[in-house]
Amino acid sequence: MHDSPVSAGASPEAPPDSVVRHATDNGVSWLTLNRPSALNAITPDQRELLIQRLGEASADPAVRAVVLTGTGRGFCAGADLGRSATAERVAGDVARTIRGGAQRLIAAVLDCEKPVVAAVNGTAAGLGAHLAFACDLVLAAESAVFIEVFVRRGLVPDAGGAYLLPRLVGPQRAKELMFFGEALPAAEAERLGLVNRVVPDAELADTVRTWALRLADGPTRSLALTKQLVNASLETDRATAFAAEAAAQEINMTTADAQEGLRAFVERRRPEYRGR
């Protein structure tokens, strides 16, 4: 069974395997950030492990959906800057760090070939908010808040924020969130379209499990191709998008699940997809 969010966790010095819990259950890969004392702020080692796990989920036919969540009161409070906040820098260090760090993590979520569901159990700030927004579906507890915290520190948004937010809420609303850095309650995030559904805190685990199992029972390759089409849709013209759609349908028709879906339709029964 998966590890549900809890209030106890590992120390900041614990090995990455203990601060990113991982388990696969019924085709669902559960990735749980486990540094509750730091509101699950992500260290470089955790980031690399998350990227690795997402890559493994893409390649593993036994994994058909991914859930990303956290323990304690926080989903993810952003990047754990540690000593880097005051360290001396060489010109170009910051850009290299962002390209090789937070941006790679967001790309790993966007490029994962399995649907990724965020179960936002508490505060999601900075990198943590963008980690949630990069997921394919976002479920949030009523107590969850989203914070574009960068302006509070005199920083420019990173971790793909200026790419993700305008695509989700439009440029004007994205600027408002980033310029003021105010805490956005889960209900308001749902109204803006940043969250698919808000549920009572006590129902979050059951709800995300239900959604994840539905995805894991689905036509996995079809979902992967659908994800690629939707993610690319805002960056392509109509002709390119239509051509990509036709090509994706052609590719998908070679899968066993597509054939099963058509047979089930003709035979008037529920399809049994196997992710192939």
Secondary structure, DSSP 4 states (H G I P E B T S, - for coil): ------S----TTS-HHHHEEEEEETTEEEEEE--GGGTTPBPHHHHHHHHHHHHHHHH-TT--EEEEEESTTEEE--B--GGGGTS---TTHHHHHHHHTHHHHHHHHHH-SS-EEEEE-SEEETHHHHHHHHSSEEEEETT-EEE-GGGGGT----TTHHHHHHHHH-HHHHHHHHHH---EEHHHHHHHTS-SEEE-GGGHHHHHHHHHHHHHTS-HHHHHHHHHHHHHHTTS-HHHHHHHHHHHHHHHTTSHHHHHHHHHHHHTS-------
